[in-house]
Amino acid sequence: MPLIEPMPLAPAEEVADGAIGLWLAPVAELLASVADPEAALPQDEREHCRRYRHAAARRHALAVRLLAHRALAWLDSGHAWKIALCASGQPHLPDSPFVISLAHSGAWVACALGRVAALGVDIEVIRTRPRLFAFARRFYSTAEVAWLESLADAEQLAAFHDIWTLREAWLKAQGYGLRDYRRAPCTREVLAGRVPGWQWQQVIDEPGHRLALCWRADAGGQALLRLAMPSMP
């Protein structure tokens, strides 16, 4: 299994050699850490953030990109990093050996970065869902729905989000969208390590949240996982 070390940040050489860095930050503190969050981003990324019509969505878009550029600057502060979007809508780093994945939910944003073949991260706020089973029956496997039905209410809600984040991380790593949700491996197989070529980690249980990371290392190798909270200036 990957190694999780909360502090300090991994040396850049270790990330370059195949480690995965995971950065987490609260949206409000991240946006407050710069005088003009929009101006801190490259022009094309500013334009991307402006496309979000709702203020909350725009704040998340700004915050997650600020976090990503902070992680990239830590990796190489002298490089003019650019985060572009591939055809599936997932972020990528043109002309770079590194893979990036971004996520946001509630008060938090997350950035995963590493020199691996594929990478996906997802974070979700645990919130009550009136039609939880209608969603589960549509997108989850029969075994997963049966597992949810066997649990008490509080456990049921947490397990629902465990499945969600594990699947979403895999979909992002694959470059798929929600239409492919049922194609994701069954959660029990994921957690038992029975999905060849892929690795998962449920990284942190921030109160009220679930977070999962999924990756495929080159030649089936293991990747070292590092977790970091960025320091605020």
MDAnalysis code that builds the backbone (N, CA, C; Angstrom):
import MDAnalysis as mda
import numpy as np

u = mda.Universe.empty(699, n_residues=233, atom_resindex=np.repeat(np.arange(233), 3), trajectory=True)
u.add_TopologyAttr("name", ["N", "CA", "C"] * 233)
u.add_TopologyAttr("resid", np.arange(1, 234))
u.add_TopologyAttr("resname", ["MET", "PRO", "LEU", "ILE", "GLU", "PRO", "MET", "PRO", "LEU", "ALA", "PRO", "ALA", "GLU", "GLU", "VAL", "ALA", "ASP", "GLY", "ALA", "ILE", "GLY", "LEU", "TRP", "LEU", "ALA", "PRO", "VAL", "ALA", "GLU", "LEU", "LEU", "ALA", "SER", "VAL", "ALA", "ASP", "PRO", "GLU", "ALA", "ALA", "LEU", "PRO", "GLN", "ASP", "GLU", "ARG", "GLU", "HIS", "CYS", "ARG", "ARG", "TYR", "ARG", "HIS", "ALA", "ALA", "ALA", "ARG", "ARG", "HIS", "ALA", "LEU", "ALA", "VAL", "ARG", "LEU", "LEU", "ALA", "HIS", "ARG", "ALA", "LEU", "ALA", "TRP", "LEU", "ASP", "SER", "GLY", "HIS", "ALA", "TRP", "LYS", "ILE", "ALA", "LEU", "CYS", "ALA", "SER", "GLY", "GLN", "PRO", "HIS", "LEU", "PRO", "ASP", "SER", "PRO", "PHE", "VAL", "ILE", "SER", "LEU", "ALA", "HIS", "SER", "GLY", "ALA", "TRP", "VAL", "ALA", "CYS", "ALA", "LEU", "GLY", "ARG", "VAL", "ALA", "ALA", "LEU", "GLY", "VAL", "ASP", "ILE", "GLU", "VAL", "ILE", "ARG", "THR", "ARG", "PRO", "ARG", "LEU", "PHE", "ALA", "PHE", "ALA", "ARG", "ARG", "PHE", "TYR", "SER", "THR", "ALA", "GLU", "VAL", "ALA", "TRP", "LEU", "GLU", "SER", "LEU", "ALA", "ASP", "ALA", "GLU", "GLN", "LEU", "ALA", "ALA", "PHE", "HIS", "ASP", "ILE", "TRP", "THR", "LEU", "ARG", "GLU", "ALA", "TRP", "LEU", "LYS", "ALA", "GLN", "GLY", "TYR", "GLY", "LEU", "ARG", "ASP", "TYR", "ARG", "ARG", "ALA", "PRO", "CYS", "THR", "ARG", "GLU", "VAL", "LEU", "ALA", "GLY", "ARG", "VAL", "PRO", "GLY", "TRP", "GLN", "TRP", "GLN", "GLN", "VAL", "ILE", "ASP", "GLU", "PRO", "GLY", "HIS", "ARG", "LEU", "ALA", "LEU", "CYS", "TRP", "ARG", "ALA", "ASP", "ALA", "GLY", "GLY", "GLN", "ALA", "LEU", "LEU", "ARG", "LEU", "ALA", "MET", "PRO", "SER", "MET", "PRO"])
u.atoms.positions = np.array([
    [0.840, -1.194, 0.000],
    [0.000, 0.000, 0.000],
    [0.880, 1.249, 0.000],
    [0.360, 2.351, -0.571],
    [1.135, 3.591, -0.551],
    [1.343, 4.079, 0.874],
    [2.347, 4.897, 1.056],
    [2.662, 5.461, 2.354],
    [2.083, 6.864, 2.436],
    [1.360, 7.160, 3.504],
    [0.812, 8.491, 3.700],
    [1.573, 9.175, 4.819],
    [2.175, 10.316, 4.534],
    [2.885, 11.089, 5.544],
    [2.316, 12.506, 5.528],
    [1.696, 12.943, 6.632],
    [1.023, 14.231, 6.601],
    [1.952, 15.428, 6.420],
    [3.137, 15.401, 6.934],
    [4.095, 16.495, 6.829],
    [5.501, 15.898, 6.966],
    [6.514, 16.501, 6.380],
    [6.452, 17.668, 5.503],
    [6.157, 17.259, 4.076],
    [6.188, 18.222, 3.155],
    [6.036, 17.885, 1.749],
    [7.182, 16.994, 1.304],
    [6.902, 16.114, 0.366],
    [7.962, 15.259, -0.168],
    [8.964, 16.104, -0.944],
    [10.254, 15.747, -0.888],
    [11.227, 16.443, -1.739],
    [10.826, 16.329, -3.209],
    [11.136, 17.346, -4.004],
    [10.722, 17.362, -5.406],
    [11.234, 16.143, -6.165],
    [12.450, 15.668, -5.801],
    [13.004, 14.517, -6.520],
    [12.119, 13.285, -6.338],
    [11.537, 13.134, -5.139],
    [10.699, 11.960, -4.901],
    [9.428, 12.026, -5.727],
    [8.825, 13.205, -5.836],
    [7.639, 13.346, -6.671],
    [8.001, 13.063, -8.123],
    [9.142, 13.602, -8.566],
    [9.564, 13.384, -9.945],
    [9.839, 11.916, -10.231],
    [10.224, 11.160, -9.220],
    [10.531, 9.747, -9.423],
    [9.296, 8.850, -9.355],
    [8.125, 9.412, -9.190],
    [6.936, 8.581, -9.234],
    [6.003, 8.716, -8.055],
    [6.311, 9.610, -7.100],
    [5.401, 9.818, -5.982],
    [4.186, 10.609, -6.438],
    [3.116, 10.505, -5.666],
    [1.921, 11.311, -5.895],
    [1.811, 12.302, -4.755],
    [1.708, 13.564, -5.088],
    [1.483, 14.587, -4.078],
    [0.004, 14.923, -4.023],
    [-0.531, 15.066, -2.839],
    [-1.928, 15.436, -2.670],
    [-1.983, 16.682, -1.805],
    [-2.555, 17.744, -2.333],
    [-2.677, 19.008, -1.616],
    [-4.148, 19.279, -1.311],
    [-4.431, 19.692, -0.079],
    [-5.778, 20.041, 0.346],
    [-5.768, 21.443, 0.926],
    [-6.833, 22.199, 0.698],
    [-6.909, 23.543, 1.273],
    [-8.360, 23.980, 1.391],
    [-8.676, 24.775, 2.436],
    [-10.012, 25.352, 2.549],
    [-10.175, 26.509, 1.562],
    [-11.304, 26.562, 0.897],
    [-11.538, 27.559, -0.154],
    [-11.358, 28.983, 0.365],
    [-12.004, 29.316, 1.485],
    [-11.990, 30.691, 1.987],
    [-10.570, 31.170, 2.290],
    [-9.788, 30.334, 2.957],
    [-8.421, 30.730, 3.314],
    [-7.535, 30.859, 2.074],
    [-7.751, 29.968, 1.121],
    [-6.939, 30.002, -0.094],
    [-7.210, 31.281, -0.885],
    [-8.485, 31.644, -1.051],
    [-8.824, 32.857, -1.791],
    [-8.365, 34.113, -1.053],
    [-8.401, 34.058, 0.280],
    [-7.983, 35.219, 1.074],
    [-6.468, 35.390, 1.107],
    [-5.730, 34.374, 0.660],
    [-4.267, 34.421, 0.753],
    [-3.630, 35.260, -0.347],
    [-4.421, 35.670, -1.352],
    [-3.911, 36.545, -2.416],
    [-4.859, 37.727, -2.577],
    [-4.289, 38.887, -2.949],
    [-5.104, 40.097, -3.056],
    [-6.154, 39.983, -4.157],
    [-5.759, 39.403, -5.294],
    [-6.670, 39.257, -6.438],
    [-6.524, 37.845, -6.990],
    [-7.389, 36.909, -6.548],
    [-7.253, 35.503, -6.968],
    [-7.269, 35.325, -8.483],
    [-8.110, 36.081, -9.178],
    [-8.184, 35.942, -10.629],
    [-6.868, 36.341, -11.289],
    [-6.306, 37.451, -10.842],
    [-5.072, 37.958, -11.443],
    [-3.892, 37.029, -11.202],
    [-4.004, 36.132, -10.225],
    [-2.916, 35.209, -9.918],
    [-2.855, 34.035, -10.894],
    [-3.864, 33.923, -11.774],
    [-3.932, 32.805, -12.717],
    [-3.556, 33.253, -14.124],
    [-3.088, 32.325, -14.983],
    [-2.871, 32.654, -16.390],
    [-4.183, 33.093, -17.046],
    [-4.084, 33.873, -18.118],
    [-5.254, 34.474, -18.743],
    [-6.305, 33.449, -19.159],
    [-5.879, 32.352, -19.801],
    [-6.869, 31.380, -20.272],
    [-7.589, 30.698, -19.111],
    [-6.919, 30.558, -17.975],
    [-7.564, 29.957, -16.810],
    [-8.529, 30.942, -16.150],
    [-8.200, 32.224, -16.210],
    [-9.151, 33.235, -15.720],
    [-10.433, 33.162, -16.533],
    [-10.277, 33.070, -17.835],
    [-11.449, 33.005, -18.717],
    [-12.271, 31.757, -18.443],
    [-11.582, 30.647, -18.167],
    [-12.298, 29.414, -17.829],
    [-13.143, 29.611, -16.573],
    [-12.581, 30.230, -15.555],
    [-13.309, 30.443, -14.302],
    [-14.489, 31.380, -14.485],
    [-14.353, 32.356, -15.381],
    [-15.435, 33.310, -15.613],
    [-16.643, 32.674, -16.279],
    [-16.465, 31.501, -16.878],
    [-17.592, 30.831, -17.542],
    [-18.613, 30.289, -16.550],
    [-18.205, 30.129, -15.291],
    [-19.145, 29.634, -14.280],
    [-20.102, 30.760, -13.904],
    [-21.391, 30.521, -14.068],
    [-22.382, 31.576, -13.864],
    [-22.675, 31.812, -12.387],
    [-22.593, 30.737, -11.565],
    [-22.908, 30.870, -10.148],
    [-21.650, 31.239, -9.359],
    [-21.823, 32.160, -8.414],
    [-20.684, 32.668, -7.645],
    [-19.942, 31.556, -6.908],
    [-20.684, 30.609, -6.294],
    [-20.036, 29.527, -5.542],
    [-19.187, 28.648, -6.459],
    [-19.711, 28.339, -7.645],
    [-18.960, 27.520, -8.599],
    [-17.714, 28.258, -9.079],
    [-17.839, 29.561, -9.263],
    [-16.697, 30.365, -9.700],
    [-15.624, 30.401, -8.620],
    [-16.047, 30.503, -7.351],
    [-15.087, 30.491, -6.232],
    [-14.339, 29.161, -6.178],
    [-15.057, 28.062, -6.343],
    [-14.416, 26.749, -6.347],
    [-13.409, 26.640, -7.498],
    [-13.808, 27.104, -8.685],
    [-12.923, 27.023, -9.847],
    [-11.649, 27.827, -9.621],
    [-11.787, 29.025, -9.069],
    [-10.617, 29.848, -8.768],
    [-9.730, 29.196, -7.721],
    [-10.368, 28.730, -6.638],
    [-9.601, 28.174, -5.521],
    [-8.828, 26.930, -5.926],
    [-9.460, 26.032, -6.681],
    [-8.779, 24.779, -7.018],
    [-7.605, 25.040, -7.968],
    [-7.730, 26.064, -8.808],
    [-6.605, 26.380, -9.697],
    [-5.489, 27.119, -8.963],
    [-5.855, 27.941, -7.997],
    [-4.822, 28.556, -7.165],
    [-4.039, 27.482, -6.416],
    [-4.756, 26.496, -5.893],
    [-4.095, 25.399, -5.187],
    [-3.183, 24.622, -6.135],
    [-3.681, 24.362, -7.343],
    [-2.890, 23.614, -8.324],
    [-1.611, 24.355, -8.675],
    [-1.698, 25.652, -8.883],
    [-0.498, 26.417, -9.237],
    [0.459, 26.521, -8.057],
    [-0.071, 26.510, -6.844],
    [0.809, 26.505, -5.674],
    [1.575, 25.168, -5.616],
    [0.879, 24.074, -5.912],
    [1.540, 22.767, -5.931],
    [2.579, 22.701, -7.048],
    [2.225, 23.216, -8.228],
    [3.141, 23.188, -9.365],
    [4.362, 24.076, -9.125],
    [4.146, 25.213, -8.487],
    [5.271, 26.104, -8.178],
    [6.206, 25.464, -7.172],
    [5.634, 24.706, -6.237],
    [6.481, 23.975, -5.290],
    [7.340, 22.956, -6.032],
    [6.755, 22.350, -7.062],
    [7.493, 21.360, -7.851],
    [8.609, 22.027, -8.650],
    [8.286, 23.159, -9.310],
    [9.285, 23.893, -10.088],
    [8.786, 25.327, -10.233],
    [9.279, 26.213, -9.384],
    [8.796, 27.596, -9.369],
    [9.236, 28.383, -10.598],
    [10.230, 27.896, -11.313],
    [10.717, 28.614, -12.482],
    [10.026, 28.244, -13.774],
    [9.150, 27.251, -13.734],
    [8.475, 26.784, -14.948],
    [7.161, 27.533, -15.146],
    [6.838, 27.888, -16.380],
    [5.567, 28.564, -16.685],
    [4.484, 27.500, -16.879],
    [3.932, 27.021, -15.782],
    [2.959, 25.942, -15.836],
    [1.644, 26.402, -16.464],
    [1.056, 25.537, -17.267],
    [-0.238, 25.814, -17.876],
    [-1.148, 24.610, -17.664],
    [-2.322, 24.849, -17.140],
    [-3.310, 23.784, -16.957],
    [-4.340, 23.910, -18.067],
    [-4.388, 22.914, -18.940],
    [-5.339, 22.901, -20.049],
    [-6.410, 21.843, -19.790],
    [-7.398, 21.788, -20.658],
    [-8.451, 20.778, -20.549],
    [-8.381, 19.853, -21.748],
    [-8.467, 18.542, -21.488],
    [-8.497, 17.580, -22.584],
    [-9.945, 17.468, -23.097],
    [-10.168, 16.646, -24.112],
    [-11.483, 16.539, -24.738],
    [-12.572, 16.119, -23.755],
    [-12.208, 15.319, -22.755],
    [-13.188, 14.846, -21.775],
    [-13.494, 15.891, -20.704],
    [-12.758, 17.006, -20.722],
    [-12.967, 18.053, -19.730],
    [-12.052, 17.960, -18.529],
    [-11.219, 16.929, -18.470],
    [-10.297, 16.770, -17.355],
    [-9.060, 17.648, -17.556],
    [-8.493, 18.195, -16.458],
    [-7.297, 19.027, -16.597],
    [-6.072, 18.194, -16.948],
    [-5.151, 18.795, -17.675],
    [-3.874, 18.125, -17.946],
    [-2.807, 19.187, -18.123],
    [-1.556, 18.752, -18.082],
    [-0.404, 19.638, -18.180],
    [0.287, 19.391, -19.517],
    [0.060, 20.258, -20.496],
    [0.665, 20.049, -21.825],
    [2.187, 19.983, -21.748],
    [2.757, 19.096, -22.547],
    [4.217, 18.972, -22.656],
    [4.881, 18.734, -21.306],
    [4.229, 17.954, -20.453],
    [4.788, 17.641, -19.138],
    [4.609, 16.151, -18.850],
    [5.565, 15.528, -18.165],
    [5.410, 14.118, -17.791],
    [4.489, 13.926, -16.589],
    [4.052, 15.025, -15.978],
    [3.226, 14.929, -14.776],
    [1.740, 14.885, -15.126],
    [1.008, 14.173, -14.300],
    [-0.442, 14.077, -14.438],
    [-1.077, 14.833, -13.281],
    [-2.173, 15.536, -13.556],
    [-2.830, 16.336, -12.522],
    [-4.315, 15.999, -12.468],
    [-4.875, 16.086, -11.277],
    [-6.326, 15.921, -11.107],
    [-6.790, 16.889, -10.032],
    [-7.963, 17.484, -10.231],
    [-8.499, 18.488, -9.324],
    [-9.880, 18.100, -8.847],
    [-10.234, 18.551, -7.636],
    [-11.559, 18.268, -7.098],
    [-11.948, 19.359, -6.114],
    [-13.239, 19.565, -5.959],
    [-13.725, 20.521, -4.962],
    [-15.116, 20.110, -4.504],
    [-15.399, 20.416, -3.261],
    [-16.729, 20.158, -2.705],
    [-16.828, 20.885, -1.374],
    [-17.941, 21.557, -1.143],
    [-18.124, 22.248, 0.118],
    [-17.048, 23.287, 0.341],
    [-16.392, 23.212, 1.496],
    [-15.402, 24.216, 1.881],
    [-13.986, 23.861, 1.455],
    [-13.799, 22.735, 0.735],
    [-12.451, 22.244, 0.453],
    [-12.188, 22.081, -1.038],
    [-10.904, 22.234, -1.406],
    [-10.434, 21.904, -2.748],
    [-9.244, 20.956, -2.612],
    [-9.019, 20.143, -3.645],
    [-7.933, 19.164, -3.626],
    [-7.223, 19.140, -4.973],
    [-5.925, 18.905, -4.924],
    [-5.107, 18.765, -6.134],
    [-4.204, 17.553, -5.962],
    [-4.231, 16.656, -6.926],
    [-3.326, 15.506, -6.939],
    [-2.389, 15.666, -8.128],
    [-1.120, 15.349, -7.909],
    [-0.107, 15.587, -8.920],
    [0.950, 14.499, -8.821],
    [1.318, 13.896, -9.945],
    [2.343, 12.862, -9.899],
    [2.794, 12.428, -11.270],
    [3.918, 11.711, -11.271],
    [4.452, 11.162, -12.523],
    [4.004, 9.711, -12.613],
    [2.736, 9.540, -12.943],
    [2.128, 8.219, -13.071],
    [1.398, 8.164, -14.406],
    [0.893, 6.990, -14.767],
    [0.236, 6.843, -16.059],
    [-1.138, 7.503, -16.096],
    [-1.852, 7.476, -14.982],
    [-3.192, 8.066, -14.908],
    [-3.500, 8.373, -13.454],
    [-4.338, 9.394, -13.220],
    [-4.557, 9.864, -11.859],
    [-5.916, 10.546, -11.751],
    [-6.623, 10.270, -10.648],
    [-7.900, 10.936, -10.398],
    [-8.112, 11.132, -8.911],
    [-8.674, 12.278, -8.530],
    [-8.990, 12.543, -7.131],
    [-10.417, 13.065, -7.049],
    [-11.112, 12.719, -5.979],
    [-12.446, 13.264, -5.765],
    [-12.667, 13.517, -4.284],
    [-13.317, 14.632, -3.977],
    [-13.706, 14.952, -2.609],
    [-15.183, 15.333, -2.633],
    [-15.927, 14.867, -1.652],
    [-17.362, 15.136, -1.595],
    [-17.795, 15.467, -0.182],
    [-18.698, 16.437, -0.071],
    [-19.362, 16.716, 1.196],
    [-20.388, 15.625, 1.450],
    [-20.409, 15.085, 2.663],
    [-21.449, 14.114, 3.025],
    [-22.715, 14.902, 3.353],
    [-23.720, 14.751, 2.530],
    [-24.972, 15.466, 2.753],
    [-26.155, 14.530, 2.548],
    [-27.237, 14.817, 3.211],
    [-28.436, 13.996, 3.111],
    [-28.955, 14.008, 1.679],
    [-29.338, 12.835, 1.200],
    [-29.868, 12.698, -0.155],
    [-31.238, 12.030, -0.083],
    [-32.311, 12.798, -0.304],
    [-33.663, 12.238, -0.204],
    [-33.887, 11.055, -1.143],
    [-33.229, 11.066, -2.309],
    [-33.419, 9.984, -3.290],
    [-32.133, 9.169, -3.421],
    [-31.519, 8.883, -2.292],
    [-30.243, 8.183, -2.275],
    [-30.313, 6.854, -3.025],
    [-31.339, 6.052, -2.756],
    [-31.396, 4.727, -3.383],
    [-31.780, 4.794, -4.854],
    [-32.532, 5.806, -5.236],
    [-32.849, 5.962, -6.659],
    [-31.562, 6.230, -7.439],
    [-30.700, 7.074, -6.875],
    [-29.410, 7.344, -7.507],
    [-28.543, 6.088, -7.492],
    [-28.492, 5.418, -6.331],
    [-27.632, 4.237, -6.190],
    [-28.037, 3.145, -7.182],
    [-29.323, 2.920, -7.329],
    [-29.775, 1.853, -8.245],
    [-29.475, 2.202, -9.696],
    [-29.387, 3.483, -9.973],
    [-29.097, 3.906, -11.347],
    [-27.619, 3.790, -11.680],
    [-26.747, 4.101, -10.710],
    [-25.326, 4.220, -11.012],
    [-24.434, 3.177, -10.340],
    [-24.877, 2.563, -9.244],
    [-24.035, 1.621, -8.514],
    [-24.352, 0.192, -8.941],
    [-23.442, -0.720, -8.602],
    [-23.662, -2.123, -8.955],
    [-24.691, -2.740, -8.020],
    [-25.227, -3.897, -8.408],
    [-26.211, -4.601, -7.579],
    [-25.616, -4.926, -6.209],
    [-24.350, -5.354, -6.182],
    [-23.694, -5.689, -4.914],
    [-23.554, -4.458, -4.027],
    [-23.251, -3.320, -4.619],
    [-23.102, -2.086, -3.845],
    [-24.432, -1.623, -3.266],
    [-25.491, -1.742, -4.053],
    [-26.821, -1.369, -3.557],
    [-27.226, -2.281, -2.404],
    [-26.952, -3.576, -2.543],
    [-27.277, -4.521, -1.460],
    [-26.483, -4.196, -0.198],
    [-25.235, -3.795, -0.357],
    [-24.407, -3.409, 0.796],
    [-25.009, -2.189, 1.488],
    [-25.404, -1.182, 0.721],
    [-26.017, 0.013, 1.301],
    [-27.293, -0.334, 2.064],
    [-28.103, -1.216, 1.492],
    [-29.371, -1.586, 2.115],
    [-29.172, -2.318, 3.433],
    [-28.009, -2.930, 3.615],
    [-27.742, -3.689, 4.841],
    [-27.271, -2.802, 5.995],
    [-27.021, -1.514, 5.732],
    [-26.446, -0.629, 6.737],
    [-27.497, 0.245, 7.410],
    [-27.162, 0.722, 8.610],
    [-28.015, 1.687, 9.306],
    [-27.895, 3.044, 8.619],
    [-28.797, 3.974, 8.950],
    [-28.898, 5.246, 8.226],
    [-27.586, 6.020, 8.139],
    [-26.922, 6.277, 9.287],
    [-25.690, 7.069, 9.290],
    [-24.582, 6.360, 8.513],
    [-24.442, 5.053, 8.722],
    [-23.439, 4.274, 7.996],
    [-23.759, 4.249, 6.505],
    [-25.039, 4.203, 6.207],
    [-25.499, 4.143, 4.820],
    [-25.051, 5.386, 4.045],
    [-25.231, 6.553, 4.662],
    [-24.873, 7.802, 4.005],
    [-23.364, 7.894, 3.787],
    [-22.577, 7.506, 4.794],
    [-21.119, 7.524, 4.662],
    [-20.662, 6.543, 3.583],
    [-21.257, 5.348, 3.576],
    [-20.879, 4.336, 2.585],
    [-21.247, 4.784, 1.174],
    [-22.394, 5.447, 1.042],
    [-22.807, 5.977, -0.258],
    [-21.730, 6.903, -0.820],
    [-21.177, 7.775, 0.038],
    [-20.151, 8.707, -0.413],
    [-18.788, 8.037, -0.576],
    [-18.535, 6.969, 0.164],
    [-17.326, 6.181, -0.077],
    [-17.335, 5.646, -1.510],
    [-18.474, 5.052, -1.892],
    [-18.598, 4.496, -3.244],
    [-18.475, 5.606, -4.281],
    [-19.174, 6.692, -4.033],
    [-19.177, 7.823, -4.972],
    [-17.758, 8.310, -5.257],
    [-16.997, 8.599, -4.187],
    [-15.664, 9.164, -4.384],
    [-14.700, 8.173, -5.034],
    [-14.781, 6.902, -4.658],
    [-13.922, 5.902, -5.281],
    [-14.211, 5.791, -6.770],
    [-15.487, 5.801, -7.134],
    [-15.870, 5.711, -8.544],
    [-15.477, 6.975, -9.307],
    [-15.757, 8.134, -8.694],
    [-15.454, 9.395, -9.355],
    [-13.956, 9.537, -9.599],
    [-13.138, 9.124, -8.640],
    [-11.688, 9.184, -8.819],
    [-11.261, 8.298, -9.992],
    [-11.856, 7.113, -10.094],
    [-11.532, 6.199, -11.202],
    [-11.972, 6.784, -12.534],
    [-13.184, 7.372, -12.573],
    [-13.683, 7.971, -13.810],
    [-12.782, 9.105, -14.275],
    [-12.314, 9.921, -13.326],
    [-11.419, 11.011, -13.685],
    [-10.098, 10.465, -14.222],
    [-9.577, 9.441, -13.572],
    [-8.316, 8.845, -14.029],
    [-8.461, 8.265, -15.430],
    [-9.639, 7.739, -15.743],
    [-9.899, 7.162, -17.058],
    [-10.264, 8.209, -18.094],
    [-10.678, 9.405, -17.623],
    [-11.147, 10.425, -18.550],
    [-12.579, 10.215, -18.973],
    [-13.355, 9.493, -18.157],
    [-14.759, 9.241, -18.454],
    [-15.648, 10.284, -17.786],
    [-16.930, 10.279, -18.161],
    [-17.916, 11.145, -17.540],
    [-18.952, 10.325, -16.785],
    [-19.972, 11.012, -16.249],
    [-21.007, 10.343, -15.456],
    [-21.736, 9.259, -16.240],
    [-21.818, 9.412, -17.555],
    [-22.520, 8.399, -18.348],
    [-21.858, 7.025, -18.230],
    [-20.593, 7.011, -17.814],
    [-19.851, 5.752, -17.679],
    [-19.770, 5.280, -16.228],
    [-20.607, 5.868, -15.348],
    [-20.509, 5.588, -13.910],
    [-20.621, 4.105, -13.604],
    [-21.498, 3.401, -14.283],
    [-21.700, 1.981, -13.980],
    [-20.542, 1.116, -14.466],
    [-19.672, 1.675, -15.292],
    [-18.528, 0.905, -15.771],
    [-17.436, 0.787, -14.720],
    [-17.502, 1.630, -13.697],
    [-16.463, 1.597, -12.661],
    [-16.484, 0.263, -11.923],
    [-15.331, -0.220, -11.469],
    [-15.278, -1.497, -10.746],
    [-16.105, -1.450, -9.466],
    [-16.602, -2.594, -9.043],
    [-17.355, -2.708, -7.796],
    [-16.458, -2.288, -6.625],
    [-17.007, -1.522, -5.694],
    [-16.227, -0.979, -4.581],
    [-15.528, -2.063, -3.765],
    [-16.192, -3.180, -3.551],
    [-15.562, -4.248, -2.769],
    [-14.314, -4.778, -3.461],
    [-14.359, -4.885, -4.784],
    [-13.187, -5.334, -5.532],
    [-12.071, -4.296, -5.457],
    [-12.470, -3.023, -5.498],
    [-11.500, -1.936, -5.391],
    [-10.770, -2.009, -4.060],
    [-11.539, -2.059, -2.967],
    [-10.945, -2.032, -1.635],
    [-10.168, -3.306, -1.323],
    [-10.511, -4.396, -2.001],
    [-9.779, -5.650, -1.800],
    [-8.542, -5.737, -2.699],
    [-8.339, -4.728, -3.538],
    [-7.164, -4.726, -4.413],
    [-7.256, -5.706, -5.553],
    [-8.486, -5.992, -5.998],
    [-8.655, -7.002, -7.049],
    [-8.948, -6.382, -8.424],
    [-8.458, -5.171, -8.663],
    [-8.627, -4.538, -9.970],
    [-7.236, -4.393, -10.588],
    [-6.859, -5.281, -11.505],
    [-5.492, -5.294, -12.038],
    [-5.075, -3.948, -12.619],
    [-3.874, -3.524, -12.240],
    [-3.282, -2.331, -12.816],
    [-3.651, -1.032, -12.143],
    [-4.660, -1.060, -11.273],
    [-5.124, 0.175, -10.647],
    [-4.950, 0.127, -9.144],
    [-4.706, 1.290, -8.561],
    [-4.566, 1.414, -7.108],
    [-5.467, 2.543, -6.620],
    [-6.045, 2.340, -5.416],
    [-6.914, 3.324, -4.800],
    [-6.469, 3.598, -3.375],
    [-6.803, 4.788, -2.902],
    [-6.597, 5.092, -1.494],
    [-7.686, 6.053, -1.033],
    [-8.396, 5.655, 0.024],
    [-9.272, 6.600, 0.706],
    [-8.368, 7.348, 1.671],
    [-8.116, 8.605, 1.356],
    [-6.981, 9.287, 1.949],
    [-7.288, 9.925, 3.288],
    [-8.412, 10.588, 3.415],
    [-8.674, 11.351, 4.627],
    [-10.164, 11.366, 4.909],
    [-10.515, 11.382, 6.164],
    [-11.909, 11.527, 6.560],
    [-12.040, 12.858, 7.286],
    [-11.924, 13.934, 6.524],
    [-12.183, 15.266, 7.074],
    [-13.632, 15.271, 7.538],
    [-13.927, 15.755, 8.750],
    [-15.306, 15.708, 9.245],
    [-16.303, 16.230, 8.216],
    [-17.260, 15.365, 7.889],
    [-18.288, 15.758, 6.932],
    [-17.913, 15.586, 5.485],
    [-16.731, 14.999, 5.196],
    [-16.267, 14.817, 3.824],
    [-15.761, 13.389, 3.608],
    [-15.677, 13.014, 2.338],
    [-14.971, 11.803, 1.921],
    [-14.044, 12.182, 0.774],
    [-12.853, 11.579, 0.750],
    [-11.893, 11.845, -0.315],
    [-11.261, 10.538, -0.761],
    [-11.122, 10.370, -2.082],
    [-10.500, 9.162, -2.619],
    [-9.569, 9.525, -3.765],
    [-8.531, 8.734, -3.900],
    [-7.535, 8.908, -4.957],
    [-7.407, 7.592, -5.710],
    [-7.275, 7.683, -7.037],
    [-7.098, 6.486, -7.868],
    [-5.981, 6.761, -8.865],
    [-5.115, 5.773, -9.093],
    [-4.033, 5.972, -10.058],
    [-3.596, 4.649, -10.668],
    [-2.929, 4.784, -11.797],
    [-2.291, 3.646, -12.450],
    [-0.832, 4.019, -12.649],
    [0.038, 3.281, -12.007],
    [1.476, 3.556, -12.108],
    [2.034, 2.919, -13.367],
    [3.086, 3.499, -13.912],
    [3.745, 2.922, -15.079],
    [4.252, 1.525, -14.752],
    [4.047, 0.608, -15.689],
    [4.519, -0.774, -15.554],
    [4.008, -1.425, -14.276],
    [2.821, -0.988, -13.815],
    [2.199, -1.628, -12.653],
    [2.897, -1.369, -11.345],
    [3.806, -0.382, -11.288],
    [4.562, -0.129, -10.065],
    [3.738, 0.562, -8.993],
    [4.293, 0.611, -7.799],
    [3.648, 1.308, -6.689],
    [4.054, 2.776, -6.726],
    [3.182, 3.643, -6.226],
    [3.495, 5.062, -6.124],
    [3.426, 5.479, -4.667],
    [4.351, 6.312, -4.267],
    [4.384, 6.831, -2.901],
    [3.438, 8.013, -2.799],
    [2.591, 8.027, -1.797],
    [1.609, 9.090, -1.639],
    [2.020, 10.037, -0.524],
    [1.988, 11.320, -0.810],
    [2.309, 12.352, 0.174],
    [1.110, 13.284, 0.303],
    [0.762, 13.639, 1.525],
    [-0.375, 14.504, 1.803],
    [0.120, 15.810, 2.387],
    [-0.391, 16.919, 1.921],
    [0.104, 18.211, 2.398],
    [-1.003, 19.242, 2.495],
    [-0.929, 20.078, 3.527],
    [-1.763, 21.258, 3.660],
    [-0.872, 22.436, 3.297],
    [-1.192, 23.205, 2.256],
    [-0.300, 24.305, 1.865],
    [-0.267, 25.396, 2.922],
    [0.914, 25.950, 3.150],
    [1.016, 27.040, 4.107],
    [0.458, 28.308, 3.468],
    [-0.275, 29.081, 4.254],
    [-0.869, 30.316, 3.762],
    [0.048, 31.475, 4.102],
    [0.383, 32.326, 3.111],
    [1.268, 33.451, 3.394],
    [0.591, 34.461, 4.321],
])
